[in-house]
Amino acid sequence: MRWSSVKFACGCFLLLLLLAAFAPETAAQSAEMPATATPHATPPDENVLLHSGSSLRLEAGDLVEVAVYNVPELTTKARVSSKGEIYLPLIDYVHVADLTAEEAEGLIQKRLSDGGFVKNPHVTLFVDQYASQGASVLGEVAKPGVYPVPGEQRLFDLISAAGGFTEKAGRSITVTHRDQPDKPVTVALSRNVSDNPESNVPVLPGDTIIVRKADLVYVVGDVGRPSGFLMDSGHLTVLQAIALAGGTTRTANLGGARIIRKGPDGITETSVELKKILRAKAPDVTMQADDILFVPTSAARAFAGRTFEAAMQAATAASIVAVP
């Protein structure tokens, strides 16, 4: 019995020595571990911050997602109501219409902080869906319509989506931003768009793009190349227009040339002393947008009294030529 007691005592002593050897390491590991393990919060997504910095203002129908950093319970997705409000946990309804995402974030942060709900809150607001998801492309493009704008795109992207410019497109475009409807921006285009990259302005959902029709002058009748000429380079005179049209032919009736003009009082026909102008014996005449310079043929006596009809038919069939 005594020998068994000695062996039991020795075993207990060895066990205590082993526990003492491992105890410091276990204690050190326990000290490194937090008292309560909490999941690591995911930092704000870069896309959220990007959208938050947009100057686009919120409006009724927009779908937004609000997140509070390190407080996942407050993450909320809501659509802006017709009153311009969204409902958020703890702070009830918040009016966000007409605010930028950044301004709405600041307002929500203040409400959370002032109410004592979250200490030093960091709020991000991401617009999942705009009420106006697309931008309207109108005017002189091949396919006018509303085109989707996922995020931020550039002007030429939308023009390309609309099939490009028509032959009558001018060199200026009006862009009206959704958040500044009273401040339309006029974009001037060069003939080679790559020469002026500044004209490729950003376009956001809800914007309206209008491609202006170019000012045109038509030269038809007994000339070398009956055509319509774009006047975006400035102004055009009768002499310049005749030169662009390849001059008159041998059978042209120079004494019967007319400028047909549509004004507030209707259609007018004005005689042009083309023969004297060509010989520098009469002052050149400045033409206006949509003027038709008609040079009849000397053999077409039957056209007498029908100048307007003949000129209009010829102008309708004329090709369009850009003036350099």
Secondary structure as UniProt FT lines:
FT   HELIX           2..32
FT   HELIX           46..52
FT   TURN            60..61
FT   STRAND          63..68
FT   TURN            69..70
FT   HELIX           72..74
FT   STRAND          76..79
FT   TURN            82..83
FT   STRAND          85..88
FT   TURN            89..91
FT   STRAND          92..95
FT   TURN            97..98
FT   HELIX           101..114
FT   TURN            115..116
FT   STRAND          123..129
FT   STRAND          134..139
FT   STRAND          145..148
FT   STRAND          153..154
FT   HELIX           155..161
FT   TURN            162..163
FT   TURN            167..168
FT   STRAND          169..176
FT   TURN            178..179
FT   TURN            181..182
FT   STRAND          185..188
FT   HELIX           193..195
FT   HELIX           197..199
FT   STRAND          202..203
FT   TURN            205..206
FT   STRAND          208..213
FT   STRAND          216..221
FT   STRAND          227..230
FT   TURN            232..233
FT   STRAND          236..237
FT   HELIX           238..244
FT   TURN            245..246
FT   TURN            250..251
FT   HELIX           254..256
FT   STRAND          258..263
FT   TURN            264..265
FT   STRAND          266..271
FT   HELIX           274..278
FT   TURN            279..280
FT   STRAND          286..287
FT   TURN            289..290
FT   STRAND          292..295
FT   TURN            298..299
FT   HELIX           301..303
FT   TURN            304..305
FT   HELIX           307..317
FT   STRAND          319..322
//
